[in-house]
Amino acid sequence: MTIKQIIRLLWKNKYWIFLTPIFVAVGVFLLTQNLPRQYESSTLVFTNPTSDRGASDGGVTRMDFYTSNNLFDNLTLIVKSRKTITEASLKLLAKHMALPEQNDEVLCYDAYIDLKTHFPPPLWGQLAVTNDEEKTLENIVKNLGEDENSPIEYLLREHEYYSVNNIINKLSVSRKFSSDMMEIKYSSDDAGICYYTLKMIAESFMNGYSKMKELENTNTIAYFQNQLTIAQTKLRDAEEILKGFMSDNRILNYYEQGKYLDIAKLEHDQDEERSRRLLSGTSFNLEQIEQMFENFDQRQVIIENISTLQQQIVSRNLKIQGLSVLNNQTTQIENIKKEVASLEKDIKELSDKLFKNSNSIQGVQRETILEQWLTLKISYEDQKQALDVMKTRKAYLLEKIDEFAPLGAELKKLEREVTVNEEQYLSILHGLNMAYLQKYDLEMAASQKLIDKPFYPKTPMASKRMMLVIGGMLGTGGLVLTGVLLSFFLIQQSNPASVPPN
């Protein structure tokens, strides 16, 4: 098919191609002249999900792209939630019912009359409180909760202006670019309903979100307070156990006391070793002197008597030392000292008798040897007694060390429990302080702010009437042109001879 044939075909069907779209356009224009005009209002909310995060505790919370989008998705769902929309719808209904008379700036006449038709006059009088929206809202909520078949339930489900689903379908929530601003739009065929519906939605969202955040913070504070009480009880119990353990075992400072026992044992071992060496030397010298004496019965008897007297002297000296620490024992001490002096006098007499006018085999006078022997004998007995005391003292120190050593592990365990409970207590206390600080932050400044309040739409949105007319005309013209071309091709295929030549 050539261009010439196409032009001939179009000219032949020019009336169908041009007049039919014109008729359709005129028809669309006439049919849409009573089309309801739509009004739209919007509000801009500063949500503050990404700004000033972590300012309460001095930290910085990481806010990436996904976290930010997730927060805005949550806010969008809260705005479009049934709870928010139902609360806004009931507030709008309460405002309309509390009107003393119909007001075009709130809702049009037809909508007001339609609203009254859904309520029997007695019920309307029971619910509506003129010029008191709060009381009217209380009555509406009470009636809705008591009567499942209340007209209010039907309005929330089916009505054009109060239905939750219809409001959600006409509601638009979007984020302004990548900022912290959230834009909420609502459209309706009544300017007053459009304005007040959006206003009620914004108020319900702001109040609901603030209460939710406040409830979260209240629950957080209650949790930390409960945990703080538990931690405080555990800390006090651990401290009392530690205090009782140290009191029962007389521990003032375990590490200093343990150090003192170690030093005392070391010094005692050194003193004991030194005493053993002195005793060994004294014993050897005493044996050498005693070998100088002639071995006969009388001298042996005298020596034994002297030894007995010496033991008595040592015994009385020890008794004097024991009484010296007591009070009011002066007389008894003096008597014992007199006895000691008498015993020493007896020893002197026996020694003189034994060695009088005698010389040692080494040529030393026996009197001189006696004096040396007597001195060594006294030193030997004193050193022997001192060594016995040291043994007793050593046994006491070892016993104390055996008792004190196992206490270290138990004390360390109890101290560790106190430290752990204390750290837990301080951590919970810090969390409680942060929760209170966040509460004060919420009280001082709301997290959401209306930057642009809802406005009353005095001018309707641009009508789509011309688009419908143009669309109808172009669509009809396309269909007619397609029909003409198809009919030509069908004729050409079925009867080629009927097609005019070029």
C-alpha positions in Angstrom: 0.0 0.0 0.0 1.5 3.3 -1.1 1.2 6.8 0.6 -1.1 7.9 -2.1 -3.5 5.1 -1.3 -3.3 6.0 2.4 -4.1 9.6 1.7 -7.1 8.6 -0.5 -8.3 6.3 2.2 -8.1 8.9 4.9 -9.8 11.5 2.8 -12.6 9.1 1.9 -13.3 8.5 5.7 -12.5 12.1 6.8 -15.9 12.6 8.5 -15.5 9.4 10.6 -11.9 10.2 11.5 -12.4 13.9 12.5 -16.1 14.2 13.6 -16.2 11.1 15.8 -13.5 12.3 18.2 -15.0 15.7 18.3 -18.4 14.3 19.3 -16.7 12.1 22.0 -14.8 15.1 23.3 -18.0 17.2 23.6 -19.7 14.3 25.3 -16.9 13.9 27.8 -16.9 17.7 28.4 -20.7 17.7 29.1 -20.6 14.6 31.3 -17.7 15.9 33.5 -19.1 19.4 34.1 -20.5 18.3 37.5 -17.4 16.4 38.5 -16.6 17.0 42.3 -13.6 19.2 42.8 -10.8 17.8 45.1 -9.2 19.8 47.8 -5.8 18.9 49.3 -4.0 20.0 52.4 -0.6 19.1 53.7 1.6 19.4 56.8 5.4 19.1 57.3 6.6 17.2 60.4 10.2 17.4 61.7 10.6 13.8 62.8 14.2 14.1 64.2 15.1 10.4 63.7 18.7 11.0 62.5 19.7 14.3 64.2 21.2 14.7 67.7 21.3 11.0 68.4 23.3 10.1 71.4 23.4 13.6 72.8 22.1 12.5 76.2 25.0 10.2 77.0 27.7 12.0 75.1 27.9 9.3 72.5 27.2 9.1 68.8 24.8 6.5 67.5 25.7 5.2 64.0 22.9 6.1 61.6 23.3 4.6 58.1 21.0 4.6 55.1 19.1 1.4 56.1 18.6 2.5 59.7 17.3 5.9 58.6 14.8 4.3 56.1 13.7 1.8 58.7 12.9 4.7 61.1 10.9 6.5 58.5 9.0 3.4 57.6 8.1 3.0 61.2 6.8 6.6 61.4 4.9 6.1 58.2 3.2 3.0 59.5 2.3 4.8 62.7 0.7 7.6 60.8 -1.3 5.2 58.7 -2.1 2.8 61.6 -5.7 2.0 62.3 -5.3 3.4 65.9 -4.1 6.8 64.7 -6.8 7.0 61.9 -9.6 5.8 64.2 -8.7 8.4 66.8 -8.5 11.1 64.2 -11.9 10.0 62.7 -13.6 10.0 66.1 -12.2 13.5 66.9 -13.5 14.7 63.5 -16.9 13.2 64.2 -17.0 14.8 67.6 -16.2 18.2 66.1 -19.0 17.8 63.6 -21.6 16.7 66.1 -20.6 19.4 68.6 -21.4 22.2 66.1 -24.3 24.4 67.2 -25.3 24.7 63.5 -24.0 23.7 60.1 -20.8 25.6 59.1 -19.5 25.5 55.6 -15.9 26.0 56.8 -16.2 22.8 58.8 -18.3 20.7 56.5 -20.8 21.3 53.8 -24.5 21.3 54.2 -25.1 18.0 52.4 -22.5 16.3 54.5 -24.0 17.6 57.7 -27.5 16.5 56.8 -26.1 13.1 55.7 -24.4 12.7 59.1 -27.6 13.4 61.0 -29.5 10.8 59.0 -27.2 8.1 60.5 -28.3 8.9 64.1 -31.7 8.7 65.7 -32.6 12.1 67.3 -32.5 10.6 70.8 -29.1 9.1 70.3 -27.8 12.4 68.7 -29.0 14.3 71.7 -27.4 11.8 74.0 -24.0 12.0 72.3 -23.7 15.6 71.1 -22.7 18.3 73.5 -22.8 21.7 71.8 -19.5 23.5 71.7 -17.8 20.8 73.8 -15.8 18.6 71.5 -14.0 16.7 74.4 -17.3 15.7 76.2 -18.8 14.7 72.8 -15.7 12.6 72.1 -16.1 10.9 75.5 -19.7 10.1 74.8 -18.8 8.7 71.3 -16.1 6.5 72.6 -18.3 5.2 75.5 -21.2 4.5 73.1 -18.8 2.7 70.6 -17.5 0.5 73.4 -20.9 -0.4 74.8 -22.8 -1.0 71.6 -21.3 -3.2 68.9 -24.1 -2.2 66.4 -23.7 1.5 67.1 -24.0 3.9 64.0 -20.6 5.1 64.9 -19.2 1.6 64.0 -20.9 1.9 60.6 -19.4 5.3 60.0 -15.9 4.1 60.8 -16.4 1.2 58.4 -18.4 2.6 55.4 -18.8 6.3 55.5 -17.1 8.4 52.9 -15.5 10.9 55.3 -15.2 8.9 58.6 -14.3 5.4 57.2 -10.8 4.3 58.3 -10.1 2.6 55.0 -11.3 5.6 53.0 -9.1 8.0 55.0 -6.1 5.8 54.6 -6.6 5.6 50.8 -6.7 9.4 50.6 -3.7 9.9 52.9 -0.2 10.3 51.5 3.0 10.1 53.7 6.4 10.7 52.2 9.9 11.8 53.1 11.1 15.1 51.8 14.2 14.1 49.9 16.9 12.8 52.4 16.0 15.2 55.2 14.4 14.6 58.6 11.1 16.1 57.2 8.0 14.0 56.7 5.2 15.4 54.5 1.6 14.3 55.2 -1.1 15.0 52.6 -4.8 14.5 52.6 -7.4 15.1 49.9 -11.2 15.3 49.9 -14.0 16.9 48.0 -14.9 19.1 51.0 -12.4 21.8 52.0 -13.4 21.8 55.7 -13.3 18.0 56.0 -9.9 17.9 54.2 -8.4 20.5 56.6 -9.8 19.1 59.9 -9.1 15.5 59.0 -5.5 16.2 58.3 -5.3 18.3 61.5 -6.8 15.5 63.6 -4.4 13.0 62.0 -1.4 15.2 62.8 -2.5 15.7 66.4 -3.2 12.0 66.9 0.2 11.0 65.4 2.1 13.5 67.5 0.3 12.6 70.8 0.5 8.9 70.1 4.1 8.8 69.2 5.0 11.0 72.2 3.1 8.7 74.5 4.7 5.7 73.0 8.2 7.1 73.5 7.2 8.2 77.0 5.9 4.7 77.8 9.2 3.2 76.5 11.1 5.5 78.7 8.9 4.8 81.7 9.3 1.1 81.2 13.1 1.5 80.9 13.2 3.5 84.2 11.0 0.9 86.0 13.3 -1.9 84.7 16.5 -0.1 85.9 14.9 0.7 89.2 13.9 -2.9 89.8 17.4 -4.2 88.7 19.0 -1.5 90.9 17.2 -2.8 93.9 18.2 -6.4 93.2 21.8 -5.3 92.6 21.9 -3.3 95.8 20.6 -6.2 97.8 23.2 -8.6 96.3 26.0 -6.0 97.0 24.9 -5.6 100.6 24.7 -9.3 101.1 28.1 -9.9 99.6 29.6 -7.1 101.8 28.0 -8.6 104.9 29.4 -12.0 104.1 32.9 -10.5 103.6 32.6 -8.5 106.8 31.5 -11.6 108.8 34.3 -13.7 107.3 37.0 -11.1 108.2 35.5 -10.7 111.7 35.3 -14.4 112.4 38.9 -15.0 111.3 40.2 -11.7 112.9 41.5 -10.4 109.6 42.4 -6.7 109.5 44.6 -6.7 106.5 45.2 -10.2 105.1 48.2 -9.3 103.0 49.9 -7.4 105.8 49.2 -10.1 108.3 50.4 -12.8 106.0 53.6 -10.8 105.4 54.1 -10.4 109.1 53.7 -14.2 109.7 56.3 -14.9 107.0 58.8 -12.4 108.4 58.2 -13.7 112.0 58.8 -17.3 110.9 61.9 -16.3 109.0 63.3 -14.4 112.0 62.4 -17.2 114.4 64.2 -19.8 112.2 67.3 -17.6 112.3 67.1 -17.1 116.1 66.5 -20.9 116.6 69.5 -21.8 114.5 71.7 -19.3 116.3 70.5 -20.7 119.7 71.2 -24.2 118.6 74.8 -23.3 117.7 75.3 -21.5 121.0 73.9 -24.5 122.9 76.1 -26.9 121.1 79.2 -24.9 121.9 78.3 -24.5 125.5 77.6 -28.2 125.8 81.0 -29.1 124.3 82.8 -26.7 126.7 80.9 -28.0 129.7 81.8 -31.6 128.8 85.5 -30.7 128.6 85.5 -29.1 132.0 83.5 -32.0 133.6 86.2 -34.4 132.3 88.8 -32.6 134.4 87.0 -33.7 137.6 88.1 -36.9 139.3 85.5 -39.5 139.1 84.7 -40.6 142.7 81.5 -41.1 144.5 81.6 -38.2 146.9 82.5 -35.7 144.3 79.8 -37.1 142.0 77.2 -36.7 144.8 78.3 -33.1 145.3 78.0 -32.5 141.6 74.6 -34.0 141.4 73.5 -31.9 144.4 74.9 -28.8 142.7 73.0 -29.7 139.5 69.8 -30.2 141.5 70.2 -26.8 143.1 70.9 -25.2 139.8 67.7 -26.6 138.3 65.8 -25.2 141.3 67.4 -21.8 140.6 66.3 -22.0 137.0 62.8 -23.0 137.9 62.5 -20.2 140.4 63.8 -17.7 137.8 61.1 -18.8 135.4 58.5 -18.5 138.1 59.7 -14.9 138.8 59.4 -14.1 135.1 55.8 -15.4 135.1 54.8 -13.4 138.2 56.4 -10.2 137.0 53.6 -9.7 134.4 51.0 -10.0 137.2 49.9 -7.2 139.6 50.3 -7.3 143.4 52.9 -10.1 143.4 55.9 -8.1 144.7 56.0 -9.9 148.1 56.0 -13.3 146.5 58.7 -12.3 144.0 60.9 -11.1 146.8 60.5 -14.3 148.7 61.5 -16.3 145.6 64.5 -14.1 145.1 65.6 -14.8 148.6 65.2 -18.5 147.9 67.3 -18.2 144.8 70.0 -16.3 146.8 70.0 -19.1 149.4 70.3 -21.8 146.7 73.2 -19.9 145.1 74.9 -19.7 148.5 74.5 -23.5 148.9 76.0 -24.1 145.5 78.9 -21.9 146.4 79.5 -23.9 149.6 79.3 -27.2 147.8 81.7 -26.0 145.1 84.2 -24.8 147.7 83.9 -28.1 149.5 84.5 -30.0 146.3 87.4 -28.1 144.9 89.0 -26.6 148.0 92.8 -26.8 147.9 92.7 -28.8 144.7 94.2 -28.2 141.3 93.2 -29.5 137.8 95.3 -32.0 135.9 96.2 -29.1 133.5 97.6 -27.2 136.4 94.7 -24.8 136.7 93.3 -24.3 140.1 90.1 -26.2 140.7 88.4 -23.1 142.1 88.9 -21.4 138.7 87.6 -24.4 136.8 84.5 -24.5 139.1 83.7 -20.9 138.3 83.9 -21.6 134.6 81.9 -24.8 135.0 79.3 -23.0 137.0 79.0 -20.2 134.4 78.8 -22.7 131.5 76.2 -24.8 133.4 74.0 -21.8 134.0 74.4 -20.7 130.4 73.6 -24.2 129.2 70.4 -24.4 131.1 69.3 -21.0 130.1 70.0 -21.7 126.4 68.2 -25.0 126.7 65.1 -23.4 128.2 65.2 -20.7 125.5 65.4 -23.3 122.8 62.4 -25.1 124.3 60.5 -21.7 124.3 61.5 -21.2 120.6 60.2 -24.6 119.7 56.9 -23.8 121.3 56.8 -20.4 119.5 57.6 -22.1 116.2 54.8 -24.6 116.7 52.5 -21.6 117.4 53.6 -19.8 114.2 53.2 -22.9 112.1 49.8 -23.4 113.5 48.8 -19.8 112.7 50.2 -20.1 109.2 48.3 -23.3 108.6 45.1 -21.6 109.7 45.8 -18.4 107.8 47.0 -19.8 104.5 43.6 -21.3 103.3 41.8 -18.1 104.2 43.4 -16.3 101.2 41.5 -18.2 98.5 38.1 -17.7 100.3 38.9 -14.1 101.0 39.8 -13.5 97.3 36.5 -15.2 96.3 34.4 -13.0 98.6 36.3 -9.8 97.5 35.7 -10.8 93.8 32.0 -11.3 94.5 31.8 -7.8 96.1 33.7 -6.3 93.1 31.4 -7.9 90.6 28.3 -6.9 92.4 29.6 -3.4 92.8 30.4 -3.0 89.1 27.0 -4.4 88.2 25.4 -1.9 90.6 27.3 1.0 89.2 26.5 -0.1 85.6 22.7 -0.3 86.4 22.9 3.0 88.2 24.5 4.6 85.1 21.8 3.2 82.9 19.1 4.6 85.3 20.7 8.0 85.2 20.7 7.9 81.4 17.1 6.8 81.4 16.2 9.8 83.6 18.2 12.1 81.4 16.4 10.9 78.3 13.1 11.4 80.2 14.1 15.0 80.9 15.1 15.5 77.3 11.6 14.2 76.1 10.0 16.6 78.6 12.0 19.6 77.6 11.7 19.1 73.8 9.3 17.0 71.7 11.0 14.7 69.2 8.4 15.7 66.5 7.6 19.3 65.6 5.2 20.7 63.1 7.2 22.9 60.7 4.2 23.6 58.4 0.8 23.3 60.1 -2.1 22.0 58.0 -3.6 24.8 55.9 -7.2 25.4 54.9 -7.5 24.7 51.2 -9.6 27.5 49.8 -8.7 26.7 46.2 -9.5 23.2 44.8 -6.8 21.2 43.0 -6.4 21.6 39.2 -9.2 19.7 37.5 -8.5 16.7 35.3 -11.5 17.6 33.1 -9.4 18.8 30.1 -7.2 15.8 30.4 -10.3 13.6 30.2 -11.6 15.5 27.2 -8.3 15.4 25.3 -7.8 11.8 26.2 -11.2 10.8 25.0 -10.8 12.7 21.7 -7.3 11.2 21.0 -8.4 7.7 22.1 -11.5 7.8 19.9 -9.5 9.2 16.9 -7.0 6.4 17.3 -9.7 3.8 17.4 -11.5 5.1 14.3 -8.2 5.4 12.4 -7.3 1.9 13.4 -10.7 0.6 12.3 -10.4 2.3 8.9 -7.0 0.8 8.2 -8.0 -2.6 9.4 -11.1 -2.6 7.2 -9.0 -1.6 4.2 -6.6 -4.4 4.7 -9.4 -6.9 5.1 -11.0 -5.8 1.9 -7.7 -6.0 0.1 -7.0 -9.5 1.3 -10.5 -10.8 0.5 -11.0 -9.0 -2.9 -7.8 -7.5 -4.3 -9.6 -6.3 -7.5 -11.8 -4.0 -5.6 -8.8 -2.0 -4.4 -8.3 1.1 -6.7 -5.0 1.3 -8.5 -2.3 3.8 -7.7 
